[in-house]
Amino acid sequence: MRTLWVCAVAGGPFQYAATEPGSTEMGLEEAHRELKIAPDEFDEVAAEVGRTLDFFEVPPAEKGEVLAAFAAHKDEVTTGYQDAH
């Protein structure tokens, strides 16, 4: 799912259909809830995505789009951590 999401955000050719938060067991918040991902852990994954995009010489504009789309889901992915604290 992650690969499809990155490809879709970067302009294709693959498509990814997101779900509304809480609408399915496969939504981001439910898929990550039990992992209890802390906000700083999320940020480190985002940084690794950035480093990977740099490695593959993704242009700055496209890199920014991917990282902005990634950051937009921080609350959903860190819900389990937030609930535990």
N, CA and C atoms as a LAMMPS dump frame, in Angstrom:
ITEM: TIMESTEP
0
ITEM: NUMBER OF ATOMS
255
ITEM: BOX BOUNDS ff ff ff
-5.0000000000000000e+02 5.0000000000000000e+02
-5.0000000000000000e+02 5.0000000000000000e+02
-5.0000000000000000e+02 5.0000000000000000e+02
ITEM: ATOMS id mol type element x y z
1 1 1 N 0.818 -1.183 0
2 1 2 C 0 0 0
3 1 3 C 0.87 1.258 0
4 2 1 N 1.959 1.2 0.739
5 2 2 C 2.857 2.36 0.836
6 2 3 C 3.448 2.692 -0.53
7 3 1 N 3.857 1.674 -1.281
8 3 2 C 4.427 1.91 -2.605
9 3 3 C 3.398 2.525 -3.536
10 4 1 N 2.185 1.995 -3.523
11 4 2 C 1.127 2.556 -4.362
12 4 3 C 0.856 4.004 -3.984
13 5 1 N 0.85 4.292 -2.687
14 5 2 C 0.59 5.653 -2.216
15 5 3 C 1.669 6.613 -2.719
16 6 1 N 2.939 6.252 -2.56
17 6 2 C 4.022 7.126 -3.003
18 6 3 C 3.951 7.329 -4.512
19 7 1 N 3.697 6.252 -5.252
20 7 2 C 3.587 6.382 -6.709
21 7 3 C 2.442 7.314 -7.092
22 8 1 N 1.305 7.176 -6.436
23 8 2 C 0.161 8.036 -6.745
24 8 3 C 0.461 9.491 -6.415
25 9 1 N 1.057 9.734 -5.255
26 9 2 C 1.388 11.099 -4.841
27 9 3 C 2.393 11.727 -5.807
28 10 1 N 3.304 10.911 -6.317
29 10 2 C 4.335 11.403 -7.22
30 10 3 C 3.843 11.535 -8.666
31 11 1 N 2.582 11.224 -8.913
32 11 2 C 2.04 11.425 -10.251
33 11 3 C 1.804 10.171 -11.065
34 12 1 N 1.915 9.028 -10.441
35 12 2 C 1.559 7.806 -11.152
36 12 3 C 2.772 6.993 -11.548
37 13 1 N 2.556 5.929 -12.237
38 13 2 C 1.342 5.539 -12.921
39 13 3 C 0.354 4.746 -12.058
40 14 1 N 0.739 4.37 -10.868
41 14 2 C -0.148 3.588 -10.02
42 14 3 C -1.127 4.495 -9.277
43 15 1 N -2.26 3.934 -8.916
44 15 2 C -3.286 4.692 -8.205
45 15 3 C -3.498 4.1 -6.818
46 16 1 N -3.816 4.956 -5.882
47 16 2 C -4.09 4.552 -4.504
48 16 3 C -5.342 5.289 -4.067
49 17 1 N -6.303 4.563 -3.562
50 17 2 C -7.542 5.181 -3.093
51 17 3 C -7.52 5.207 -1.564
52 18 1 N -7.378 6.389 -1.012
53 18 2 C -7.344 6.541 0.448
54 18 3 C -8.737 6.331 1.034
55 19 1 N -8.785 6.021 2.303
56 19 2 C -10.052 5.87 3.01
57 19 3 C -10.232 7.046 3.963
58 20 1 N -11.45 7.305 4.343
59 20 2 C -11.727 8.326 5.346
60 20 3 C -11.312 7.782 6.708
61 21 1 N -10.697 8.612 7.566
62 21 2 C -10.308 8.135 8.899
63 21 3 C -11.482 7.486 9.626
64 22 1 N -11.232 6.28 10.142
65 22 2 C -12.236 5.561 10.915
66 22 3 C -13.251 4.792 10.099
67 23 1 N -13.174 4.866 8.767
68 23 2 C -14.201 4.226 7.949
69 23 3 C -13.932 2.753 7.667
70 24 1 N -12.737 2.292 7.917
71 24 2 C -12.393 0.91 7.616
72 24 3 C -11.256 0.445 8.517
73 25 1 N -11.177 -0.855 8.697
74 25 2 C -10.076 -1.406 9.497
75 25 3 C -8.732 -1.202 8.809
76 26 1 N -8.744 -0.926 7.524
77 26 2 C -7.501 -0.737 6.781
78 26 3 C -7.082 0.727 6.705
79 27 1 N -7.818 1.621 7.372
80 27 2 C -7.435 3.025 7.39
81 27 3 C -6.106 3.201 8.106
82 28 1 N -5.457 4.316 7.838
83 28 2 C -4.136 4.561 8.428
84 28 3 C -4.146 4.488 9.946
85 29 1 N -5.141 5.09 10.572
86 29 2 C -5.144 5.114 12.033
87 29 3 C -5.284 3.71 12.606
88 30 1 N -6.125 2.87 12.004
89 30 2 C -6.298 1.503 12.515
90 30 3 C -5.106 0.614 12.155
91 31 1 N -4.568 0.797 10.973
92 31 2 C -3.419 -0.013 10.556
93 31 3 C -2.186 0.253 11.416
94 32 1 N -2.1 1.451 12.012
95 32 2 C -0.918 1.825 12.783
96 32 3 C -1.167 1.931 14.287
97 33 1 N -2.436 1.867 14.719
98 33 2 C -2.79 2.114 16.129
99 33 3 C -1.969 1.272 17.099
100 34 1 N -1.921 -0.03 16.891
101 34 2 C -1.225 -0.901 17.85
102 34 3 C 0.29 -0.738 17.818
103 35 1 N 0.817 -0.099 16.789
104 35 2 C 2.262 0.139 16.716
105 35 3 C 2.693 1.281 17.629
106 36 1 N 1.721 2.123 18.024
107 36 2 C 1.984 3.245 18.933
108 36 3 C 3.195 4.067 18.461
109 37 1 N 3.129 4.524 17.231
110 37 2 C 4.216 5.295 16.626
111 37 3 C 4.215 6.707 17.201
112 38 1 N 5.324 7.086 17.825
113 38 2 C 5.467 8.415 18.417
114 38 3 C 5.684 9.452 17.312
115 39 1 N 5.291 10.695 17.567
116 39 2 C 5.511 11.742 16.568
117 39 3 C 6.966 11.864 16.116
118 40 1 N 7.923 11.712 17.045
119 40 2 C 9.321 11.816 16.629
120 40 3 C 9.745 10.628 15.768
121 41 1 N 9.148 9.469 15.988
122 41 2 C 9.42 8.314 15.126
123 41 3 C 8.853 8.559 13.723
124 42 1 N 7.667 9.12 13.662
125 42 2 C 7.074 9.476 12.378
126 42 3 C 7.982 10.442 11.632
127 43 1 N 8.489 11.434 12.347
128 43 2 C 9.367 12.431 11.729
129 43 3 C 10.64 11.795 11.175
130 44 1 N 11.162 10.799 11.879
131 44 2 C 12.369 10.126 11.401
132 44 3 C 12.068 9.314 10.14
133 45 1 N 10.904 8.695 10.073
134 45 2 C 10.524 7.984 8.849
135 45 3 C 10.397 8.98 7.694
136 46 1 N 9.803 10.136 7.958
137 46 2 C 9.694 11.169 6.93
138 46 3 C 11.085 11.601 6.456
139 47 1 N 12.006 11.74 7.389
140 47 2 C 13.374 12.115 7.025
141 47 3 C 14.017 11.026 6.16
142 48 1 N 13.756 9.775 6.482
143 48 2 C 14.299 8.666 5.685
144 48 3 C 13.691 8.664 4.281
145 49 1 N 12.397 8.951 4.187
146 49 2 C 11.77 9.077 2.869
147 49 3 C 12.467 10.188 2.087
148 50 1 N 12.735 11.305 2.741
149 50 2 C 13.44 12.406 2.093
150 50 3 C 14.824 12.002 1.615
151 51 1 N 15.548 11.278 2.46
152 51 2 C 16.89 10.825 2.065
153 51 3 C 16.817 9.857 0.881
154 52 1 N 15.801 9.014 0.869
155 52 2 C 15.625 8.07 -0.237
156 52 3 C 15.314 8.811 -1.535
157 53 1 N 14.445 9.805 -1.443
158 53 2 C 14.133 10.602 -2.631
159 53 3 C 15.378 11.325 -3.137
160 54 1 N 16.209 11.808 -2.219
161 54 2 C 17.475 12.439 -2.609
162 54 3 C 18.39 11.439 -3.319
163 55 1 N 18.473 10.239 -2.771
164 55 2 C 19.33 9.201 -3.351
165 55 3 C 18.943 8.929 -4.802
166 56 1 N 17.635 8.907 -5.059
167 56 2 C 17.151 8.642 -6.411
168 56 3 C 16.99 9.918 -7.241
169 57 1 N 17.544 11 -6.719
170 57 2 C 17.587 12.283 -7.426
171 57 3 C 16.216 12.771 -7.882
172 58 1 N 15.241 12.608 -7.006
173 58 2 C 13.905 13.138 -7.277
174 58 3 C 13.994 14.66 -7.2
175 59 1 N 13.466 15.35 -8.19
176 59 2 C 13.549 16.814 -8.193
177 59 3 C 12.894 17.429 -6.953
178 60 1 N 13.398 18.591 -6.523
179 60 2 C 12.9 19.22 -5.291
180 60 3 C 11.381 19.435 -5.246
181 61 1 N 10.778 19.841 -6.341
182 61 2 C 9.325 20.088 -6.321
183 61 3 C 8.554 18.806 -6.03
184 62 1 N 8.919 17.725 -6.702
185 62 2 C 8.236 16.445 -6.491
186 62 3 C 8.537 15.891 -5.102
187 63 1 N 9.77 16.06 -4.652
188 63 2 C 10.133 15.625 -3.299
189 63 3 C 9.268 16.358 -2.277
190 64 1 N 9.108 17.653 -2.461
191 64 2 C 8.28 18.44 -1.551
192 64 3 C 6.835 17.984 -1.54
193 65 1 N 6.31 17.626 -2.709
194 65 2 C 4.93 17.14 -2.785
195 65 3 C 4.76 15.836 -2.014
196 66 1 N 5.695 14.925 -2.202
197 66 2 C 5.617 13.635 -1.513
198 66 3 C 5.725 13.835 -0.002
199 67 1 N 6.688 14.638 0.439
200 67 2 C 6.87 14.848 1.88
201 67 3 C 5.688 15.595 2.499
202 68 1 N 5.094 16.53 1.771
203 68 2 C 3.911 17.228 2.283
204 68 3 C 2.735 16.275 2.411
205 69 1 N 2.561 15.401 1.437
206 69 2 C 1.482 14.419 1.502
207 69 3 C 1.713 13.455 2.659
208 70 1 N 2.968 13.068 2.876
209 70 2 C 3.313 12.18 3.986
210 70 3 C 2.984 12.856 5.319
211 71 1 N 3.414 14.093 5.466
212 71 2 C 3.213 14.837 6.713
213 71 3 C 1.73 15.049 7.017
214 72 1 N 0.919 15.127 5.991
215 72 2 C -0.51 15.356 6.184
216 72 3 C -1.19 14.219 6.944
217 73 1 N -0.551 13.068 7.032
218 73 2 C -1.142 11.903 7.7
219 73 3 C -0.529 11.617 9.07
220 74 1 N 0.251 12.545 9.573
221 74 2 C 0.946 12.329 10.847
222 74 3 C -0.033 12.032 11.984
223 75 1 N -1.106 12.782 12.091
224 75 2 C -2.061 12.557 13.181
225 75 3 C -2.69 11.176 13.109
226 76 1 N -3.026 10.727 11.91
227 76 2 C -3.63 9.404 11.759
228 76 3 C -2.653 8.301 12.158
229 77 1 N -1.42 8.422 11.72
230 77 2 C -0.415 7.372 11.964
231 77 3 C 0.002 7.342 13.439
232 78 1 N -0.029 8.467 14.119
233 78 2 C 0.405 8.512 15.519
234 78 3 C -0.762 8.438 16.508
235 79 1 N -1.943 8.101 16.037
236 79 2 C -3.124 8.005 16.906
237 79 3 C -2.91 7.031 18.059
238 80 1 N -2.339 5.87 17.797
239 80 2 C -2.137 4.889 18.864
240 80 3 C -1.233 5.407 19.962
241 81 1 N -0.191 6.117 19.606
242 81 2 C 0.712 6.701 20.596
243 81 3 C -0.034 7.78 21.4
244 82 1 N -0.766 8.627 20.707
245 82 2 C -1.495 9.697 21.361
246 82 3 C -2.538 9.134 22.336
247 83 1 N -3.217 8.06 21.934
248 83 2 C -4.216 7.441 22.798
249 83 3 C -3.588 6.851 24.061
250 84 1 N -2.364 6.347 23.93
251 84 2 C -1.682 5.708 25.066
252 84 3 C -1.097 6.715 26.042
253 85 1 N -1.005 7.978 25.637
254 85 2 C -0.375 8.984 26.504
255 85 3 C -1.345 10.018 26.869
